[in-house]
Each structure stands twice: as structure tokens, then as C-alpha cells.
């Protein structure tokens, strides 16, 4: 839900529960005021929703009564996850962008959340990756996840330009060795 305010537009994402005729039967009208939804994952009667403005709230929402959805917990951590994947019973993997209290950084971040108690979701492990581009941030098909083998894989790269206009590309992947190269504008 959005609308104008004196200082601009106010964004207030809502959670709607619809029945088979697409009629609204339940709602959380203001899930995260002035934030945007980055990812959602359903696990049984629980929805996990990540929103973002400066820090990453991960909401655990009880949907067991569709007419009365309720927030069970809200975990605030820097950055945000654009992809959530159930790892095993009680664990949820988040892939996204790292952040600080003032907003996002350019690094990738993997987070393992303990969801065994949806009333007290916690962050159990974090891996920051010094690369800033990954198709996996936008496309779940670009992620390899094999819980039995303990594997998480995705290709990532980094793109940085310096004051001279030169660009440095770096890559890392699950099956290819890392590489980097530098290009500069022609001044001939």
C-alpha cells in the first residue's frame, strides 16, 4: 500500500491472505512501514518475509488461522536477503546484500537463520563475500543447494570503476577458478 505524504511517498507493504476465489480473508495492513519486501518463503503455516530500508527485518508470521495472521517475531540485522531457502528442519538460508546501520554495502552475504522457534528467530551464521554481483540475487534457478552434501553454490562477480575510468572485473564460481581483469578507456 502506498500513498502521498508531505515529504513524498509512503510505502507500507501489507500481507494479504486470499481464499480460492481470491477474496481477502485476512490481512496485516502495515507489515513494514516505508520498507520494501525483498523475499518471502512459506514453511507450513509460517511465512518468512524480509523487508528492507536500512536494516533487514526477517518476520516470522503465523498463518495457521488465515483470518487472523499474526507476527510471531521480527529479527533486525544489517543488510537484506533477496532469496530464502529452507535448509533443514529449523534452519533457513538467506542470500542477499550485506549492510550497516546506514544502509546496504556492496558485498554479498549468506545468513543461516535458526527458525526452530518462530517466536524467537535468530541468526546462527553469516558469511560475507567481497563480490557485488550475482544472478542468484534475482533468480533462484542460479543457486545450487544440496542439504545432504552441505553444498551452497552460485556464481558471483565484482565490478568496480576507479577515478581514472578503469574498470576491474573479478569472478568466482563453484566450478571455475577465480579470475580478474582490468579495462581502461582508450585515450588515443
C-alpha positions as CSV (number, residue, x, y, z in Angstrom):
1,X,0.0,0.0,0.0
2,X,1.4,3.4,-0.9
3,X,0.2,7.0,-0.7
4,X,1.5,10.5,-0.8
5,X,2.7,12.3,2.3
6,X,4.0,15.8,2.9
7,X,7.6,14.6,2.3
8,X,7.0,12.2,-0.6
9,X,5.5,8.8,-1.0
10,X,4.9,6.4,2.0
11,X,5.3,2.7,1.3
12,X,3.7,0.3,3.6
13,X,3.8,-3.3,2.4
14,X,0.9,-5.5,3.6
15,X,0.4,-9.2,3.8
16,X,-2.9,-10.4,2.4
17,X,-4.4,-13.9,2.8
18,X,-6.6,-14.9,-0.1
19,X,-9.1,-17.7,-0.4
20,X,-9.6,-19.9,-3.5
21,X,-11.9,-17.1,-5.1
22,X,-9.1,-14.6,-4.5
23,X,-11.2,-12.8,-1.8
24,X,-9.2,-11.3,1.1
25,X,-9.9,-13.3,4.3
26,X,-7.0,-12.0,6.4
27,X,-4.5,-9.1,6.4
28,X,-1.6,-7.5,8.1
29,X,-2.1,-4.0,6.7
30,X,1.2,-2.4,7.7
31,X,3.9,-5.1,7.8
32,X,6.9,-2.7,7.4
33,X,6.3,1.0,7.1
34,X,8.4,2.7,4.5
35,X,10.2,-0.5,3.6
36,X,10.1,-2.8,0.5
37,X,9.6,-6.6,0.5
38,X,12.8,-8.3,-0.7
39,X,11.8,-12.0,-0.3
40,X,9.2,-14.4,1.1
41,X,9.3,-18.1,1.9
42,X,6.4,-20.2,3.2
43,X,7.0,-23.2,5.5
44,X,3.8,-24.9,6.6
45,X,1.6,-22.4,8.4
46,X,4.5,-19.9,8.8
47,X,5.6,-17.2,6.3
48,X,9.1,-15.7,6.5
49,X,9.2,-12.2,5.0
50,X,12.2,-10.0,4.5
51,X,11.8,-6.2,4.1
52,X,14.4,-3.6,3.8
53,X,15.1,0.1,4.2
54,X,18.3,0.3,6.2
55,X,18.3,-2.9,8.2
56,X,16.8,-6.3,7.4
57,X,13.8,-7.3,9.4
58,X,13.0,-11.0,9.0
59,X,9.4,-11.5,10.1
60,X,8.0,-14.9,11.1
61,X,4.2,-14.7,10.5
62,X,1.7,-17.2,11.8
63,X,-0.8,-18.2,9.1
64,X,-2.4,-21.1,10.9
65,X,-5.7,-19.0,11.2
66,X,-5.9,-17.4,7.7
67,X,-8.4,-14.9,9.0
68,X,-6.0,-13.6,11.7
69,X,-2.4,-13.6,10.5
70,X,0.0,-12.6,13.3
71,X,3.6,-11.6,13.5
72,X,5.4,-14.1,15.8
73,X,8.8,-12.5,15.7
74,X,10.9,-9.8,14.0
75,X,14.7,-10.1,13.7
76,X,16.6,-7.0,12.7
77,X,20.0,-7.4,11.2
78,X,22.1,-5.3,8.8
79,X,21.6,-5.9,5.0
80,X,18.8,-7.9,3.5
81,X,18.1,-11.3,1.9
82,X,16.7,-11.5,-1.6
83,X,16.4,-15.3,-1.6
84,X,15.3,-17.5,1.3
85,X,15.7,-21.3,1.2
86,X,14.7,-23.9,3.8
87,X,18.0,-25.7,4.7
88,X,16.6,-28.3,7.1
89,X,14.1,-28.5,10.0
90,X,14.6,-25.3,11.9
91,X,17.1,-23.6,9.6
92,X,16.5,-21.1,6.8
93,X,19.3,-19.9,4.4
94,X,19.3,-16.2,3.3
95,X,21.2,-14.9,0.3
96,X,21.4,-11.2,-0.2
97,X,23.4,-8.0,0.3
98,X,25.3,-7.0,3.4
99,X,24.6,-3.7,5.2
100,X,25.3,-1.4,8.0
101,X,23.0,0.7,10.2
102,X,23.1,3.3,7.5
103,X,22.2,1.1,4.5
104,X,23.5,-1.6,2.1
105,X,27.1,-2.2,1.3
106,X,28.3,-3.7,-2.0
107,X,29.2,-7.1,-0.6
108,X,27.2,-10.3,-0.8
109,X,26.0,-12.0,2.4
110,X,24.8,-15.5,3.3
111,X,23.0,-16.0,6.5
112,X,21.7,-19.1,8.3
113,X,18.7,-18.4,10.5
114,X,17.5,-20.7,13.3
115,X,13.7,-20.9,12.8
116,X,13.2,-23.8,15.2
117,X,11.3,-21.4,17.5
118,X,9.3,-19.0,15.2
119,X,8.7,-16.7,18.2
120,X,12.5,-16.2,18.6
121,X,14.2,-16.4,15.2
122,X,18.0,-15.9,15.5
123,X,20.9,-15.5,13.1
124,X,23.3,-18.5,13.7
125,X,25.9,-18.0,11.0
126,X,26.9,-15.3,8.5
127,X,29.4,-15.3,5.6
128,X,30.3,-12.1,3.9
129,X,31.6,-12.4,0.3
130,X,33.6,-9.5,-1.1
131,X,31.9,-9.6,-4.5
132,X,28.9,-7.5,-5.5
133,X,27.1,-9.1,-8.5
134,X,25.3,-12.5,-8.6
135,X,22.5,-13.7,-10.8
136,X,21.4,-15.7,-7.7
137,X,20.2,-12.4,-6.1
138,X,17.5,-12.2,-8.8
139,X,17.0,-15.7,-10.0
140,X,16.5,-18.7,-7.7
141,X,17.5,-21.1,-10.5
142,X,21.1,-19.7,-10.3
143,X,21.6,-21.2,-6.9
144,X,22.7,-24.8,-6.2
145,X,21.6,-26.1,-2.8
146,X,22.2,-29.6,-1.7
147,X,21.5,-30.0,2.1
148,X,22.6,-33.7,2.1
149,X,26.1,-32.8,0.9
150,X,26.1,-29.4,2.7
151,X,26.6,-27.5,-0.6
152,X,25.6,-24.0,-1.4
153,X,26.8,-22.7,-4.8
154,X,26.3,-19.8,-7.1
155,X,28.4,-17.7,-9.5
156,X,29.4,-14.2,-8.4
157,X,31.5,-11.4,-9.8
158,X,32.6,-7.9,-8.8
159,X,32.6,-4.7,-10.9
160,X,34.4,-1.7,-9.7
161,X,35.5,1.5,-11.5
162,X,38.2,3.8,-10.2
163,X,38.8,7.6,-10.6
164,X,40.7,7.1,-13.9
165,X,37.7,5.4,-15.5
166,X,39.4,2.0,-15.4
167,X,37.1,-1.0,-14.6
168,X,38.2,-4.1,-12.7
169,X,36.1,-7.3,-13.0
170,X,36.6,-10.2,-10.7
171,X,34.7,-13.5,-10.8
172,X,34.3,-16.5,-8.5
173,X,32.2,-19.6,-9.1
174,X,31.5,-23.1,-7.9
175,X,33.1,-24.9,-10.8
176,X,35.6,-22.4,-12.3
177,X,38.7,-20.9,-10.8
178,X,38.6,-17.2,-9.8
179,X,39.7,-14.7,-12.4
180,X,40.0,-10.9,-12.7
181,X,40.8,-8.4,-15.5
182,X,41.0,-4.7,-15.9
183,X,39.9,-2.5,-18.8
184,X,40.6,1.3,-19.2
185,X,39.0,3.7,-21.7
186,X,41.0,4.3,-24.8
187,X,42.7,7.7,-24.8
188,X,44.3,7.6,-28.3
